[in-house]
């Protein structure tokens, strides 16, 4: 009979679970990157049809239980498919082109600076704006600014605040042009 020192040591269930959890976390991050890309960029990645549709659907679902469920489906499809191919496409090596992420925005323009000064300046900033631009819609500006001021400064903007900021920027850009 062989001695105990000759038998290979099998990994414990805890080690196997930790390894599986680490793999799932890595797949979740890949799925978040994939869903965070613009639809046109996702289309260029040559994804499986099911994975592409699941990622497109997840991108359209606001945060919450439904989005988490759809993200789990994207992770499952990544696990079943070639997740390494998708990972390399999202994080290419040196000298290769990386698809633009949503955070790759153009530099802030003058409208961004004006919007920030109006948001932080309060009623006095709005009054000064109205004196400089008398044809501006005071009530609409006040409504957008109120929505933006109620957003928590240390957290990302919620859907209503993002919509208000976008409308405010478009309004200010329209006045510039």
N, C-alpha and C positions, 0 to 999 in steps of 0.2 A: 504494500500500500504506500502511496506517495505521501510525503510529509506535507504539513501545512505551509511550509515556506515555499514549496514548488507551485502551489496553486495560485493562479493570477488573482489579484485582489479586485473584486468587482466594486464599482462605485456605489455609494450608498444612495438610497432614494432621495435623501435631502440634497445631495450633490447633483443628482439628475434633475430635480425640480429647480434648483438654482440655475443650472445651465439652460433649462427650457425657458425659465423666466427671463434670463438675459437675452436669449434669442428672440423671445416675444417683444421685449422692450426695444431691441434693435429694429425689428420689423415694424413696430408701432411708429418709431421715429421716421423710418423710410416712408410709411404710409402718410404721416403728417406732411412730410416734404412733398410727396406726390400730390396730395389733395390741395396743398397750398399753392401749387403752380397755377398759372392761368391756363384756361382750357386749350388755347392754341398751342401752348408749349407742351402740355400733356399729350396733345395729338401727335406731336413730332417725336415722341419717345418710343414709338413702335411697341405699344403695350398689347397684351392679349385683349381681345374684345371685351370679355367679361370684366377684367381688371380696369380697363379704361372707362367702361360704363359705370362701374361701382365707384371709381374715384370721382367721375363727373357728378354723380348723384350725391356723394358725400360733400363735395364742394358747395353744392347748392342748399344743403341742409344747415340751418343755424345751430349754434351750440346747444347741446342738450342730449337727452337720452337717445333720440333718433339718430343724431350724428354719431354718437358713440357706437351704436349698433351697426351703422353703416361702415364706420371705421374698422370695427371688428371683422366685417366681411372683407374689406380691402386687405387687412392683415392676413386673413385666411387665404385669400387668393394669392397674396404674395408668398405665403408659406408653401402653397401647392405649386406655384409657378417658379419662375427663375427670378428670385428676389435679388440675387447677386447682379444680374444684368440691370435691373432697375436701380440698384444702389450705385453701380458704376456710372449710369447715365445721370443720376442726380448729383453725385460727388466725383467728377472725373479727376484723373490724375493731373500732374503738372503738364502744362502745354496744351491741355484740351479745353474746349469750351464748355462752360457750365450753363444750363438753362437759367434764365432770369427768374428770380424768386419775387414774390410780391413785395418784399422789403426793398428790392432794387428800384427805387423811385427816382424820378428826376429831382434835382436839387430844389429846395423850396424857393419860390419866387416872391415877388413883392406882395402878392395877394396873401400868401401865408403869413408874412410879417404883419400885414395890416390886420388880418383875422386874429392873430395872437395878441396884438395890442388892444383890439376891441374886446376880446374875451377877458383879458387880464385887467383892463382899464376901468371896467364898470360903467356906470351911467355917465360919468364925466367924459370918458373916451367916446361914448356914443354921441353925446351932445357935441363934442368937438368935430366928430365925423359929419354930423348933420349940418353943422355950420359950414364945413368945407364942401359938402356935397348935398345941397338943399333938395335935389330931386330924388334922393334915396328914400326908400320905403321904410320909415322909422319902425312901424309896428312889426314888419317882417324881420328886420334886423334884430329888434328886441327879442322876438320869439326865438330865433336861431341862437342868439347869445345866451338867453336864459337856459335853453336846452344844453348848451355846451358848458355853461358854468356849473350846472348841477352834476356833471360827470365827475367821478372821482379822479383827481389829478394823478394818482399813483397807479391807476389801473388803465387797461386799454379802453378805448371808447366803445360804448355799446352801440347797437344798431341805430337807435334814434339819434344819438350824438354824432355818429359817423355820417348819417344822412344830413343832419343839420350843418356839419362842417363842410361837407361837399357842396351843399346848396349855397352856403355863405361864400365859399371860395369862388364858385361859378358866378355868383352875383358880383363879387368884388372884381373879378377878372373882366366881367362884362362892362363894368364902369370904367376900367382902365382902357379897354380897347375901343 
